[in-house]
Amino acid sequence: MKEMRYAAPSSIDEAVGLMAAADGSGRILAGGTDLLVQMRAGMVAPGLIVDVKKIAEMTTIAESGGAYRVGAAVPAAVIGEHAKLKKLWPGVVEAINLIGSKQVQGRASPGGNLCNASPAADSVPALVAAGAVVTVQGPKGRRDIPVEKIAAGPGKTTLERGEIVVSFTLPARPAGSGDAYLRLIPRTEMDIAVVGCGVSLTLAKDGTCTAARVGLGAVAPTVLLVDAAGKALVGSKLDAKALDAAAAACRAACKPIDDKRGTIAYRTKIAGVLLKRATAIAAERARSV
Ligand SMILES: Cc1cc2nc3c(=O)[nH]c(=O)nc-3n(C[C@H](O)[C@H](O)[C@H](O)COP(=O)(O)OP(=O)(O)OC[C@H]3O[C@@H](n4cnc5c(N)ncnc54)[C@H](O)[C@@H]3O)c2cc1C
């Protein structure tokens, strides 16, 4: 039987040092709701597990000048109970709270959801729409990366060897902003998204959309930032023409697979439908703040 070591450092520097010394055989453990399942299935066999749940910066939520820094290992359940975050970023919080069951929520983290690099990861389209920036630390120091640049393909990231995702920063947002996340699943809960769509937007007092970002999940090898969909909404009052153009941009961005959850044609059509519905919810929220 292969030896496996476990470490639970209390600082990021220590965690980075442990990962560097493991020479590629180390794995970060946050909630373990993906990692432990994959280990039991024999898909991965780390020589070292580095548990990051005891690192303060990775397990706390902090506000600075209206921006929120959410530690990568904060459990989904804690994020769901954060009143200010829920008010400012309801779409991000609802996406994170869609992950698994109550039990899974107690452990699962946004960092794990992102680094597992599933194209169907629920929190990622909402974080992409939010314009979240990820802080990573590795042997060469710290860097900030837009969240949409982390996944490289199913199960693969652009992180360099030994790099750890430390936190997500959600930017300060102007009045009149709202976001939403919707997914389509065949069951009512505990299922993998056929399509997921996150929308974040800002409306001027007269209802004109001044900023919009759209993230799409489960329709390509990685979660997509659909720039053209956001651009189609900006400058409009979210009228039918603008929504049709944004939905068409979403359909055009899709490069999905055919599987038991949905065909290419179905996924592509649903991407446009969810865009319109998520935009309506985000706009309603923007009007009420
Ligand atoms: C029953 C069940 C239901 C689920 N339902 C959903 C669902 O509805 N939607 C959904 O999106 N997912 C779902 N999942 C998948 C899983 O719960 C999520 O992806 C979760 O967010 C993973 O977070 P974690 O903290 O448990 O990650 P872990 O399992 O700890 O880690 C996942 C991967 O990311 C790496 N990693 C973790 N944190 C970091 C970090 N900070 N820096 C670098 N690498 C890191 C780990 O090494 C590992 O490779 C479900 C899982 C289960 C078991």
PDBQT file of the ligand as one rigid body, heavy atoms in Angstrom, charges set to zero:
ROOT
HETATM    1  C1  LIG A 301     -23.108  14.412  -2.949  1.00  0.00    +0.000 C 
HETATM    2  C2  LIG A 301     -22.380  15.495  -3.696  1.00  0.00    +0.000 A 
HETATM    3  C3  LIG A 301     -23.122  16.455  -4.365  1.00  0.00    +0.000 A 
HETATM    4  C4  LIG A 301     -22.474  17.477  -5.074  1.00  0.00    +0.000 A 
HETATM    5  N1  LIG A 301     -23.226  18.419  -5.710  1.00  0.00    +0.000 NA
HETATM    6  C5  LIG A 301     -22.625  19.417  -6.398  1.00  0.00    +0.000 A 
HETATM    7  C6  LIG A 301     -23.403  20.410  -7.066  1.00  0.00    +0.000 A 
HETATM    8  O1  LIG A 301     -24.633  20.425  -7.020  1.00  0.00    +0.000 OA
HETATM    9  N2  LIG A 301     -22.730  21.381  -7.739  1.00  0.00    +0.000 N 
HETATM   10  C7  LIG A 301     -21.375  21.428  -7.803  1.00  0.00    +0.000 A 
HETATM   11  O2  LIG A 301     -20.819  22.333  -8.438  1.00  0.00    +0.000 OA
HETATM   12  N3  LIG A 301     -20.612  20.479  -7.184  1.00  0.00    +0.000 NA
HETATM   13  C8  LIG A 301     -21.193  19.492  -6.485  1.00  0.00    +0.000 A 
HETATM   14  N4  LIG A 301     -20.437  18.541  -5.842  1.00  0.00    +0.000 N 
HETATM   15  C9  LIG A 301     -18.982  18.581  -5.957  1.00  0.00    +0.000 C 
HETATM   16  C10 LIG A 301     -18.252  19.249  -4.765  1.00  0.00    +0.000 C 
HETATM   17  O3  LIG A 301     -19.021  19.219  -3.589  1.00  0.00    +0.000 OA
HETATM   18  C11 LIG A 301     -17.893  20.717  -5.095  1.00  0.00    +0.000 C 
HETATM   19  O4  LIG A 301     -17.100  20.786  -6.250  1.00  0.00    +0.000 OA
HETATM   20  C12 LIG A 301     -17.198  21.420  -3.916  1.00  0.00    +0.000 C 
HETATM   21  O5  LIG A 301     -17.268  22.813  -4.050  1.00  0.00    +0.000 OA
HETATM   22  C13 LIG A 301     -15.730  21.011  -3.748  1.00  0.00    +0.000 C 
HETATM   23  O6  LIG A 301     -15.201  21.750  -2.680  1.00  0.00    +0.000 OA
HETATM   24  P1  LIG A 301     -14.282  21.040  -1.569  1.00  0.00    +0.000 P 
HETATM   25  O7  LIG A 301     -13.868  22.121  -0.649  1.00  0.00    +0.000 OA
HETATM   26  O8  LIG A 301     -14.959  19.877  -0.971  1.00  0.00    +0.000 OA
HETATM   27  O9  LIG A 301     -13.066  20.586  -2.488  1.00  0.00    +0.000 OA
HETATM   28  P2  LIG A 301     -12.004  19.421  -2.245  1.00  0.00    +0.000 P 
HETATM   29  O10 LIG A 301     -12.615  18.105  -2.505  1.00  0.00    +0.000 OA
HETATM   30  O11 LIG A 301     -11.295  19.616  -0.961  1.00  0.00    +0.000 OA
HETATM   31  O12 LIG A 301     -10.983  19.780  -3.447  1.00  0.00    +0.000 OA
HETATM   32  C14 LIG A 301     -11.371  19.637  -4.799  1.00  0.00    +0.000 C 
HETATM   33  C15 LIG A 301     -10.130  19.786  -5.694  1.00  0.00    +0.000 C 
HETATM   34  O13 LIG A 301      -9.619  21.114  -5.642  1.00  0.00    +0.000 OA
HETATM   35  C16 LIG A 301      -8.302  21.134  -5.082  1.00  0.00    +0.000 C 
HETATM   36  N5  LIG A 301      -8.315  22.288  -4.161  1.00  0.00    +0.000 N 
HETATM   37  C17 LIG A 301      -9.226  22.534  -3.186  1.00  0.00    +0.000 A 
HETATM   38  N6  LIG A 301      -9.008  23.731  -2.636  1.00  0.00    +0.000 NA
HETATM   39  C18 LIG A 301      -7.927  24.253  -3.269  1.00  0.00    +0.000 A 
HETATM   40  C19 LIG A 301      -7.215  25.483  -3.134  1.00  0.00    +0.000 A 
HETATM   41  N7  LIG A 301      -7.591  26.412  -2.250  1.00  0.00    +0.000 N 
HETATM   42  N8  LIG A 301      -6.146  25.703  -3.937  1.00  0.00    +0.000 NA
HETATM   43  C20 LIG A 301      -5.777  24.770  -4.858  1.00  0.00    +0.000 A 
HETATM   44  N9  LIG A 301      -6.409  23.581  -5.033  1.00  0.00    +0.000 NA
HETATM   45  C21 LIG A 301      -7.478  23.337  -4.243  1.00  0.00    +0.000 A 
HETATM   46  C22 LIG A 301      -8.119  19.801  -4.370  1.00  0.00    +0.000 C 
HETATM   47  O14 LIG A 301      -6.772  19.397  -4.317  1.00  0.00    +0.000 OA
HETATM   48  C23 LIG A 301      -8.954  18.894  -5.255  1.00  0.00    +0.000 C 
HETATM   49  O15 LIG A 301      -8.237  18.536  -6.407  1.00  0.00    +0.000 OA
HETATM   50  C24 LIG A 301     -21.054  17.516  -5.111  1.00  0.00    +0.000 A 
HETATM   51  C25 LIG A 301     -20.307  16.543  -4.416  1.00  0.00    +0.000 A 
HETATM   52  C26 LIG A 301     -20.956  15.546  -3.709  1.00  0.00    +0.000 A 
HETATM   53  C27 LIG A 301     -20.150  14.520  -2.969  1.00  0.00    +0.000 C 
ENDROOT
TORSDOF 0
